[in-house]
Amino acid sequence: MNQDNSRDLLTTTNIQSYFHQSLQTALDNNKLRVEDETIGYLVRLLSNFLHSDKLFEESEDGLHIRPLALYYAEAISLSSRSNRHRVLQQLGDVALFISGLFADSLERKLVDVDYYIAMGGNAYGYLADNERRVVFAQIFSELSRNFVSFVDVLSEINESSNNRNHLNILRTYEIWARTGSPRAARRLRALGIEPVAAANPRLRH
């Protein structure tokens, strides 16, 4: 797939259809058979993280991705079962998204992709064992058991979309978050990612 075709696909209004098709192709290529509900979960996960305010948190220095250890610390401090599960689900989702799409960026950080895989797999595993809703318990179980395989699937989607030709989406996110760069914002939008001005303190009125 060339860059122009990739861009056309990523900017389509039906982004969920694009992700569903891409996931199905990558799953077939990796000979991984999963339940339709799990595919739907992954489609929503990918679509959700296209919005910067869903992945990044605000700090005095701009936007940053919350460390997984902080998600875990928050989860074990919560007395509410539903809130604890919500935070652990966020931990698992972020770990899968980052390790699948931005593993190269992790090489420059203090923790590597193995850490993300372990944390994400364990979070989903806990949810699978403690989730009362049967469908979600099955989804989390599948995500936990096949976490590494799902990382491979997301990595293949990333590569087939030629995202690496755009000089690292995560770095572009970071530039926009820290500087409010119009050019960085344009590059994100060209990839189908809408930067949220309200989440960037430099862009507030």
N, C-alpha and C positions, 0 to 999 in steps of 0.2 A: 504494500500500500504506500503510495507516495505521499508527500507532505500535504499537498493540496487536497487530496481525497480524504486524508485523515482529518484535516481541519474542517472540511465540509461536514463530515460525520459528527465531529465533536460539537459543532455549533448548531446542529439540528435541534428543533424544539422538542423532539421526542427522544431526549437523551436516554431515557430508560429503555427504549427499544434498542438503542445502540448498545448499551451495556448488556442487555439480555442476550443479544446476538453474539457479542464478543465473548461473553462468559461461556455460552454454549459451545462456541468454536474452540475456546481454550480448554474447556473440560474434555471435549472429544479428543483433542490433540494429546492431552495428558492421560487419556483413558481413565478418567475419574467419573464415576457415576454417582450422582447425588440426587436427593429429593428435590422436587420442584419448589417446595417451600424454602429450601436452603438457597436455591438460585434466586428466588424472589428477595430473600433477605440480603443477599450480596448485591443485587441490583439497587436496592434502596440504600445500602451502605455507600456504594460508590456515588450514587446521585447526591446523597446527603453531603458528602465531603467535597463536592464541587463548590460549595459555598464556604468561603474562608472563615466565617464566624462559627461554623460547625467544627472546624479542625483546630483553629487557633484561639488562644485566650489573650486577653489584654493585660499588659503590664506597663510600668512606667517607661520601659524601653520600646514599647510597641507591641506587636503580636508575636506570640511564640507557641509552640506545641507543648502542652503540659506533659511533664515527665510521667512515665507510667508508674513510678514509685509513689507519686503524689495521688494518683487515682487509687492505688492500692491502700495507701495510708488512710485516705478518706473513707474507703469502703469498709475497712475493718473498724473504723471509729463510729460508724452509723449503727444505731440501735434498730432503726426501721428496716425490716427485711426488704421491702420494695425499693427503698432508696439505695440500700447496699447492692441489690441486684442491678439497679439502673447504672450505678457507677462502675460496677464490674463489667457490665455490657459495654459501656463506653471504653473502658480499658481494652477489652478484647477487640472492639471495632477499630480503635486507633492503632493498636499493635498490628493487626492484620493489614490495614491500609498502608501504613508506613513501611512495614517489612516487605509488602508485595510491590509497592510502587516506587519506593525511595530507598531501597537497600544500599545503593551506592552512596547516598548522603550519610548513612549511618557509619560508613567507614571512616569518616572524618570526626566522629564524635566519640565520647568516652565509652559508650555502650555500642555493641554491634547487633547484627540482625538476630543472632542466637538468643540474646536477651529478650528482644521483642517477641520472638517465637515462643519462648518459654512462658513469658508473662501472659501473652494472649491466649495460648493454649490452656494454661491453668485457669484463667478467668472463665473461659467458655466451659471448661470442665466442671468448675464449681457450679456454674449456672445450670448445666445439664443435670447435675445431681440434685439440685434444690429447686428447680423450676416446677411449679404446680401445673402450668399449662402444658399439656402433652406435646402439642405441635412445637412450641418453642423449646421444650426440653430436647426434642429430637433434633431440631436445628442446631442448638448449642452443642449437642453431643457430636454431631457430624463435623461441625467446625473445629471442635477440640481434637477429635481423633485424626482428622485430616488437615491440621493446620498448615503443616509444611507443604502439602500438596496444593492447598488454596493459595499459599504464598507464590508458588510456581505459576498457578493459573493467573493471578493478578500481574505477575511479572511478564507473562507472555502477552497479556492485553496491553501493558505498558509499551512493550517493545513493538508490537504490531501496529500500535497507534503512532509510532515514531515520536513519542514524547521526548526521547532523549535528544532529538534534533533541536529541541527548543531550549537547550542549555539548562536543563533541570528546572522543572516546574516549582519544586520546593524552594530553590534559590530565588526564583522570580517572586514567589510569595513573600519571602523574607525581605527582598528589596522593596516591594510595594508596602509591606507592613511597617518598615522602618522609615521610609522616605516619602511615601505617598506618590511615588513616581508615576506620572501619566503613562509613560512608555511601558512600564511593568504592568500597569492595569490593562493596557491595550493587548499586551501579549497574553495575559490571563484570559481576557474575554475571547481572544482568537482561539483559545483552547476550550472554550465553553465553560470557563470558570469565572463566576461573577464576584469580584472583590466587593466587600460590604463596607461602604464609607463610614457608617456609624460605628463600626468596630475598630476603626483606625483613629486614634486620638488626634492625629495631625490633620485629619480631614473633617473634623467637626467644626461647626460654626459657633 
